[in-house]
């Protein structure tokens, strides 16, 4: 038996590699998004619609294929999707494709087709990344949900928002009705169901699940993974809440529950934000709880999905509750195994836990009364919090509301980045703040000493504001609290916020991933273990004494660094004088040439140098002028070779910086090299398209230019071949332990963005390591690159990350679109 299994694996791998060679052939003729046509062609070959491969004329084979399709009810409905792609294939491409098909053993292909299809589909989606528009739900999630559904063979299943029919593939029922709105996704889903022999009784339509919801019957099971947080184009009015829904999750729940039979189930995969969202969703959740419709909520490990870092949950709704008055909560966040940088859900262990149905550290039944007390917040973590002895925060603090700050006036403004997050330096005064213009009505005036706390961040950053007569204004993301200083010492309390028992409570209540949020009510319920005031004062005096020592050490360090900085500045001044004259000469020469061109041809600026790139003469001069100015700035501000890591960091809008950098660099690239900035959807969903960092724009420009130059000079060895460079930015949501896998050393109190710079050129040399990349004068590869750029990149990133490691290099799989990736992280503020 084992020999058979081994043989099957070998056959699958062999044929899959043969098919992948066809993908390589197609890449020369079609855009990456159309490479999925290979699944259509190989399926047709398996089913005998592509034949006579010995014919020397590929168009005869194609013509015969067309005739076969015309008489095949299944393939004819897919023809409209794939015919335009196939019609545009070159003669040589068709010839090579059909030749490679002739080498594939059709019998082995037929016997192992489900495994081969899944193998090729996953490779294609991985190859194209999120740009393909396709998303394969991990089979472990689909299998878990089907197992939890526990439906009989004759069950009638409805799958709106079906995607690639991942649920349909796992089902063993006789009736399945799926809907998918995207034509290309639907076509692949059709092929996938056929590959898994899902025929009679399985209906999978190209249809809009919102406009064309199936109201014709009641279902035993409705299962769906809708697009996360998608807004409805037209509001959907609900009798349940007597209001309009604007999000797809609410629509699915409302319509889904009303489409179930008397003992039906609705099982959904949602983003975690659904559990703690308020507004109309609170009304919906109240109705669900009041009617015992929510049976089970399962939070899954983060990082399971390849297309997003948004954490997800599974929710089971039932028309007949398994245990009325209770909701089963399951914390499955630790049920995973590492698979390289990825995670795989341990679905079998999770199923066993659920079937045992015994309360433990992962499973708990919560009464609807408790859910009422928590204002219908269904975040799983809060219901697993152990009871802690202590005094509630609300018993010795009160919220300072403050008057609304006047718009268009200058006042001392506090933002989250101004808060201290340091027990040794926890006092904020107005001397540390600047007068800034108040632009929004959400700011409140604070004119008394108080504790300031960030309620929308991954750490509270508790800071004591010492009022001396000059008021401050705070945004809604910061809370001001008056402390009863007869009960608690402010410095002691700030220190206590970092105690494990307090952090455990905060972690249970906090919701969200990149910029977590803490409700005021939950903050007020945090319990503190407060000793007597005498004991508090004693501990505070120890903290103050230690703070003095640390400040002394810091002062000594600054004195040493100031000497180094002075020496560097003198070197920079010398460098500026040396370069100043030739730079002025270049600038003057550019002006003379432009004047001469104007005399020869008044329209010289619009002359195209590159038709393909629409690159004009004036673009070329602009690029030269910018670079001359940049070199002068480097020399003036001591940000060139004089100092790699000693420079000033200021607030920087990172997305704007990256957009401008890419726009400028595109102008100087050769026509066969493309450069793209890829802003991940999660930046929009989790960060509202705002990325503010403490950075040095000139140093970051040096860093990125180094990465681009490395690609141009050492990866793009074939100077005639077309190549791509992709700069992707996305939130980094891994914890400290997971970050170490990527060679990142992160601070758990900070939030980060990750930047990935990938290229399609030659890969890194074999056995090339990060240590090699960042070592000075290390020679590697055909070009014998000395690696100074890697050293400089590493040092610049360390300076942006408080001396911590923040760089990684990746050699991607051989068949990936991008061969190498250099990635790094930067904390956001």
N, C-alpha and C positions, 0 to 999 in steps of 0.2 A: 504493500500500500504506500509506504514511504517512497519507494522508487518511482511509483506512478506520480505522486505529488511533485517530486523533484523534477520529473520529466515535464510535467505540465508547466511548472515555473519556468523551466528552460525554454519551452516552446513559446510561452507568452512573451518572455523577454526577447527571444530571437525574432519573432514576427513583429513585435512592437518596434524593435530597432530597424527592421526593414521598412516599416511604415514611416518611421521618423526620418529615414533617408528621403522619403517622398516629400515630407514637410520641408526639408532643406532645399529640394528642387523647386517647390512652390514659392519659396521666399524670394526668388529672383523675379517672379512674375506678379505676385499679389501683395497687397498691403497686409500687415501682420493681423489685422482684425478679421481678414478673410481666410486665414490659414485653416480655420475649422472646416472648410469645404472638404478637407481630406477625409473627415469622418463620414460625410455623405458618399464620397466616391468609394471608400473602402467597404462601406456597408453595402453599396450597390454591387461591388465586385463579389462580396461574400454571398449575396443572394442571386448571383448568376446573371445580372443585368449588364455587366461589362464582360464581354467575351471576345473570342477571335483575336487574342492578343498577339498572335503571330503575324497578323496583317501588318505590312510595312507602312501603310498609310494610317496614321492615328486618327485622321478625320473620318475614315470609314468606321473605325471602332466607335468613335463618338456618335456617328450617325446611327449606327445600330443601337447604341445605348439610348438615344432619343426615341427610337421606335419602340424599344422595350418599355421605356417610361410611359409612353402614351397609352399603353395597355395595362399599366400597373396602377391601381387606385391609390396605393400608399405613396409611392415615389412621385407620382404625378402632382400631388399636392405640395411637395417640397421643391418641385422643379422651378417654380417662379422665384424662389429664394436663391437657388444656387446657379441657375442657368446664366445670369449675367456675369458671374465670376468665372465660370468655365469657358464662356464664349470669348473672354478676354485673354485666355491663356495662349502663349506662343506655341507654334508648331513644335519647336524643340522641347518645350516643357511637357507638352502632351506625350510626345514620343518617349521622353525619359520616364514619365510617370507610368505609362502603360508597360514599359519594359520592366520596371521595378515591381509592378503588380504581378507580372508573369513569373517572377521569382518566388512569390509567396505561395505556400502550400494551402490551397483553398480548403482542404479537409481539416487541417490543423487550425486554420483561421476560424472555420465554422464551429468547431468543437470548443474553442477557447475564446469566442468572440466577446462575451460580457467582460471578462478580465482585460482583454486587449483594448476594448473600447474605453473602459475606465482609465486604463494606463495612459492612453494617448490623450484623452480629454484632459486629464489632470496636468499632463506635461504641457499641453497647449495653453491652458489657463494660467499655469505658473509662468510659462514663458512670456506671455503677454502681460501678466500682472493685472492690475485693476483697470488698465486701459482697454482690455478686451470687453469690458462691460458684463462679463460672465462671473458668476460666483457659485462655486460648488460647496454646498453645505457639507461639513465633515460627516462621513458616513456614521461615525460613532453617535453623533447627535440624532441623525435620522433613525438609526436603529434603536436608540434609547426611547425616543418618542413613540415609535411603533410598538415597542415592548410595553410601555406605559399605557398605551391605548387599549391593549388586551381585547381586541375585537374578534368576532367570529368570522368564519370564512365567507359568509353571505352578507357581511356588513357593506353598507353603502357609504363610500368615502368621498368627500368633497375637498379639493385642494386649490383654493384661490391663491393668487400670487405665487404660482407654482414654480417659477424659475426653471431650473433644469430638471424638474420632475424628480428631485432627490427622494421625496417621500414615496412617490409612485414606484420607484425602483425597488424600495424595501418592502412594499406591501405584498401580501399573499391573499388578498381578497379578490372577489369576482367582479366587483364594481368599483371603479375609480373615475372620478371626474375632475380633471385639472384645467386650470385657466392660466394663460401667460400672455401678457400684452406685447412684449418685445418680439418681433418677427424672428430675428436670428436666434434668440434664446429658445423660443418655441420650437424652431426647426431642430436644434440640437437635442432638446428634450424629447421630441418625437423619435429621433434616431436612438436616443438612449433607452427609451422604453422598449423599442423594437429589439435593441441589442440584448435586453434582459428578458425577451420573449413575453412581454406584457402586451397581449393582443386583445382578444375578444373581451368586452366588458370594461376596457380601459379607454376612456374618452379624454383627450387632451387637446383643448381648443386654443386657438389664437384669439384671445378675447380679453377685454378690460373687466377685471373682477369687480370694480366699483360701479361702472355703468351697467354691467350685465351680470350682476349677482344672480346665482341660480335660486329663484324663488319657487321653482316648479315642484319641489318635493322636500321632505324632511330627511336628514342624514343621521347615520349612527356615529360618524366621526367627521369633524371638520378640522383640518390641520393646515397650518400656514406659517411661513416665515416672511412677513410682509417687509417692504423697504422700510428701514428704521427711520422713525420720526418724519415720514413723508407727509407734507401738508396736502389736504384735499383741494383740488382746483375749485370745486363748488362745495359749499358747506352742506353737510348732511343733517337734516333735522331729525331729532330723536324724541319719541314720546317718553322714553325712560327718564330723561333729564329735563324735558321741555325746553330744549335749547339746541343749538347747532354744534355738531362735531366738526373740527377742522383738521384732525389727524387720522391717519389710516388705522392706528391701533384701536381707537375708540369705535371707528366704523366696523372693523372686523369683529370686535367683541359683541357689539349690539346686534349686528346682522347675523353673526354666527350663532349666538345663543337662541335667537328666534328661528333659526333654520334647523335646529336639532330636534330629533324625535324625543319621545318621553324618557328615554334613558341614554341620551346621547352625550358626546364629549366634544369639546372644542379645545384643541391643544395648540398653543402658539409659542413662537420664539420671538421675544421682544428685547429691546435694549433695556438695561437696568433702570433707565430714567423713568420708564413707565411706573415703576413701583413707588417712586416718591414724588411724582409730578402732582401738581395741585390744580386749582381752577375747575374747569368742567370735568376733568378726570376725577376729582374728589367726589363729585356728584355720582359719577358712574360707579366708582369703587364702593360708595355707600350702598347703592342699589344692589350691587353684586353681593356684598356682605349681608345685607338685610335678607336677601333671598337665598343664602347658602349656595351661591353659584360658583365660588372659587374653592376648588378642592385642594390643589397643591401648587406651591411656588418653589421652584428650584433655581438657585443662582449657580451658574457655571463658572469654571475658571476663566480668567481673562486670557486673551491671546490665542483662543481656539480658532478664530476666523482669520483667514488670510487677507481679506480685503478691508478689515477695519480693526482698530484697537478698542472699539467700544465694547464693554463687557455686556453679556447677555444673560437672559433667564428664560426658563420654560414655565409656562403657566397652564395648568389643567383646569378647565371649567367643566362642570357637570350639571345636568338638569336635575339629577337626584344625587344629593350629597352622600358621601361615604360616612361622614360623621358630622351631622348637623350641629351648628354652633361652634365649629372649629375649622381652622385652616391648617393644613400640613405645610410646615416650612422646612426646606432642606437646604443646608449649606454645603454645596458640592464644590466649593472653590478650591479645595485641595485634592480633588479626585482627578489627577492628571499625571502623566509621565512625560518626561522631557524627551524630545526627538530632535536632537541638535538644537537650533534656536527656537524650534516650534514646540507646541504642547499637543498631546493627544489625550482625549477624554477617556477615563477608565469607566466606560459605560457598563461593563459587566458587573463590576463591584458596586456601582451605583444602583443598578437594578436589584441586586441582592439586598442592599440596604433598604430600598423602598419596599420590596416584597416582605422583608422581615417585619417591617412596620412597628418597630420598637423605639421608643424615645431614647435618644442618646446625644452625644455631642454634635452630631450632624443632622439629626431629625427631631423635630419638636412640633407638638400640636399646640396651637395658640387659639385662645377663645376669641370670639367676635367682640366681647367686651374689651379685651386688651387692645384690639385693633381700633375700636372706637376711641379709647383713651389716647392712642397715638395718631388721632386725626386721619385715619385711613392710610397712613404711611405703611407700605407693605415691604419696606427694605428688610431683608432677611436678618442682617446682622444685629439689629436692635432687639430682636426677640431671642437671641442667644446670649445676651449679656447676663453675666452672673451678678447676683445681688451683692452690693458692696455696702459695708457699714460706713457712715460718715454724715457730714452736714451738707445739705443741698446748697448749691451756689446761690440760689435765689433767697436763701435765708440770711445771707450777709452781704447781698448786693442788690442794687436796683438800677434799672435802665434809665439813662438820661436821654430824653427825647430831643431836646434842643429846639430852638426856633429855626425855621427854614431860612437858609442863607440867601441874601439878595443876589439876583443874577446880574452879571456884567460889572461886578465890583471885585476889587483885589483884596484877598484875605489869605491868611496862613492856612494852606490846604494840606491835609494829611492823606496820603494814599497808602495802600498796603505795603508798598516798598519802603515807606518811611518808618514802619514799625520795626522794633529792635530784634525780637526773637533771641535775646541773649541775656541770661540772668545776671551776668557781670556788667552789663550795660543796658539796663532796662528802663531808663528814665528818658523821656522825650520833652524837650523844651521848644518854645517858639523860635529860639535863636537858630535852631537847626533847620527851620523851614523857610521857604521863600513865599513872598506874596504872589499869588497867581490869580488869574481871572476866573471867576465862577461862571461856568457856561451852562450848568444844568440845575434844575430845581431840587434835585435829590440830595443836595448837601445840607447838613444841619450844623448850627453853631454850638460849640461847646465852650463854656466860660467858667469851668471849675475843674479842679484836679480830679482825675478819674483813671480807671483802667480801660485801655483801648484793646479791642480784640477783633481779629480778622475772622469773619464768619464765612467768607468765600475764598478759602485757600486751603492748602493741605497741612498747614499748621496755624495755630491761633495767633502766633507772634505777640503774646501778651506784653503790653508796654504801658508803663505808668506815665501819664501826662501830668506834668507839674505846672499848674496854672500860676502865672505871675502878673496877671492883669491884661495880657494880650490873648484874645480868644483864638480858637482854631475852628476849622470846618472839616467835617468828615463825610464821606460818601455812605451809601446804604450798605456797602460791603464791610464797613467797620462799625462795631458796636461800642458805645461809651457806657461804662458802669460806675456808679458811685459805690464805694466800699464802706462797710461799717468797720472802721479801723480800730474799734474797741474789741472786735472779734478776730480780725485777721490783719496781719502786717502785709502791705502790698508786695514787698520784695519776697517774703516767704511764699505768698500765693503764686507769684510768677514762677518761682523755683518749683513749686508743687505741680504746676501744669506739665512739667516734664517727667513726673513720676509715672512708673509703669501702670499703676492702677487707674490713674486719670487718663492716660493715653489709650488704655484698653476701652474705657467708656467712650472716649471721643471717636475712636475708630469704629465702634459699633453704631454710633449715631450719624457719622459723617457720610454723605452720599455724593456720587460723582467720581470721576477718575482724574482728569487733568487739573481742574479747579474745583475741588470738592466743596460742598456746602454744609453748613451746620445750622439747623433751625434754632431760633432763639429759645423756644420751649425746651429743646433738648439740652442746650447749654445750661439753662437754669436748673435742670435736673441732675447735672454732674455732681457727684458727691466727693467731698474733700475730707481727709482725716486731719483735723486741726488740733494740735496740742495746745497747751496753755500759752498765753501771750508771752510769758517769761521764756518758755522753750522756743517759741518762734523768734523772739528777739536774739536769743543766743545763737540760733542757726543763721540768722541774718548777719550778725556781726562776723561770723566765720566767712560768710559769702563776701562781705565787704573787704575783709582782710585779704582774701584770696584774689579779689578783683584788683586791689592795689598792687599786689605782686605781679599780676599779669600785665597791668598797665606799665609797670616799670620795665618789664622784659620787652614789651612792645615798643616802648620809647627808645630803648637801647638798639633794638633792631632797626627802627626808623632812622636813627642817627647814622648807623652803618650804611643803610640803603641811600640816604641822602648824599653821602660821600661818593657812592658809586654813580648815582644819578648826575651829580655835578660833573664827574669825569666824562660820562656819556654825553652830556649836553655840550661840553667843550668840544668833544670829538665831532658832534653833530654840526656845531657852528662852523668848524673847520671844513667839514664836508660840504656845507651849504655854500661857503665862499668858493670852494674849488669848482663846484658844479654850476654856480650862478651864471658866470659869463657865457659858457657854451649853450646853456639853456636859453638865455636871452637872445643869443645869436640865432638859434633854431627858430624861436618865435618870430624874430624879425624876418628871417628868410621866408617863412610860411606866408607872412603878410605880403611880402614883395611878390611872391609867386601868384598869390590870389589876385593882386592888383593887375599883374601882367595878363592873367587869364581873362579878367574882366574887359581889358582893352581889346583882346583878340576875339572874345565871344561873350557878349553880355549874359548869355544863357548857359555858361559853362557849368554852373552848379548842378543843373538837372541832368547832365550827361551820365549815362549808366556805365559803371565799370563792370558790374555783374548783372546780367539780365535776370538770371534765376533768383538772385537774392535781392534784386532791386536796390543795389548798392551804388550810390552816386558819388561823383567827385567831391561834393561838399561833405558827404558822410566820411570820406577818407580823411579830409583835412580836419574835420571835427574830432575824429579819433586820434589823430596825431597831436592836436592841440591839447586834448584832455590828458593824454599820457605825459606830455611835457610838463603840464601843470601838476600832474600827480607826482612826478619825480621830484619837482621842486618842493612840494609839500612834504614829501618823505624826508628830504634833506633838512628842511626847516624845522620839522617837528620831531626829529630824532625817532623816526619809525621805520628806518631802513635796516641795513645790516649792522648798524651801531648797537642796537639792542633788540633782541628777539622777544624778551618777556617782560621788560620794564616799560609799561606804557599805561596811559590813562583809559579807564573804562567809563563811558557815559551812556545815558539812556539812548537806545537805538530801536527804531521800528524795523524789525528784522525782515518782514515780508517786503516792505518798500525797498529796503537795501538790496535784497536778493533780486527783486524785479528790475531795479535800475542796473545792477551788475550784469545780469543776463542780457538786458537790452543793449548795453554798451559793448559787451564782449562779442555779441553776435556780429557786430560790424567788422571786427578784425579777424574773424575766422575765415578759413578757405571755404570755397563753395561746396566742397565735398564733406564738410563737417557741420553737423547741425547741433544746436544747443537748445535745451528746453528746460524751463522751470516747471516743476510738477508739484502743485500745492495739494496735498492729500485732502480728501473730503472731510476727514476727522478734524482738520484745522478749522474748518467752517462749523462743524457740528459741536465740537467740544470747546473751541476757543474763540468763536465769533469772528474768525478771520483776523484776530489781533494777536500779534506776537511781539511783546516788548522785552528786550534783553538789556543787560549791561554789557556793552561791547565797544570795540574800537573799529570803526569802519575801515580805516586804512589797513590795519592788521588783518581783518577778515578778508579784505580784498586781496592782500598778499597771499593769504591762505588759499583762497579759491583759485587765484591765478596759478599758484603752484600746482594745484590738482589738475587744472586744465592743461597746463604746459606738460605735466607728466604724461597725460593722455596723448597730447599731440606729438610729443617728441619720442615717447618710449612705447606707447601702446599702439599707436597708428603707424605701424612700420611700413605698410603698403600705402604710399602717399597718394595713389590714384583711387583707392577704394573709398566708397562712401562710409562714413562712420557717424555715430551719435554719442553725445554726452547728455546725460540726464541728471538734473539736480532736483531731488525730491525732498520736501520738508513735511514732517508729520509729528504728532505728539509722541513722546516716549513715555509709556505708562508702566514699564516693568519696575519691580521692586529692586532693592539693593542686591539681593542674591542673584536674581535673573540678569541684572545689568552686568554683573561680573563676567557672565558668559561672553558678552560683547566687548570685554576689556574696558568697560566703563566703571568708574568709581563715583557713585552718585551720593548725594545727601538726601536722605529720606524726607527731609523737611522741604525740599525744593521740587518744583515741577520743571520739566525739560522738554525741549523740542530736539528732534533728531534730523540731521541733514545727511542724505545719501547722494554721493556723486559717483555715478556709474558711467562706464563707457563700453563700446562694442569692439574695442581693439584687441590686441594680443593680451593674454592673461598674465598675471604675475608669474615670475619664474618658479619652477617647481621647488617646494619646501621653503618658499619665501615667507618670512614671518614679519609680524609687526615690529619686533625688535630690530630686524634688518632694515625695515622701512624707515625707522626714525633714527638710525645710527648714522652719525657723521661719517662721510667718506666711505660708505659701504658701496662696493661695486657689484652690480647684478645685471643679468640679461644681456641681450645682444648689443645694446647700446652702451653697456658698462656705466649705467647711471650711478652717480656718486651719492645719491640719497640726501643731499643737503636740504632739498625741498621738504622731504619727509620729516627731517629733524626740526625744521623751522615751523612746519604745520603743527607738529606735536607740542612745541613750546608755546606757540600762540594759543592753542586750545587749553593748555594747562593754565595759562594766565587768565583765560576766560572762565575757568572752572575751579578757581581757588587752589591751584596746584594739583588738582586731581586728574587722573587719567581719563581722557574723553575721546579717544581716537580708536578706530578699528579698521582693518582691511579684510576684504572678503574676496576669495576666488569663487565665482559662481559656477554652477554646473556647466559642463561643456555645451549642452544644448540650450542654455539660457540665452535670451536676447543680449543681455549685458554680461560681458565676461568677468569684469572686476568692479568692485564697489569700495570706495573709501567713505566711511561714515563717521560722524562725530555728533556730540551732543553739546547743548548750551542751555544753562538754566534760564527760565523766564522770570520776570519780576512783575 
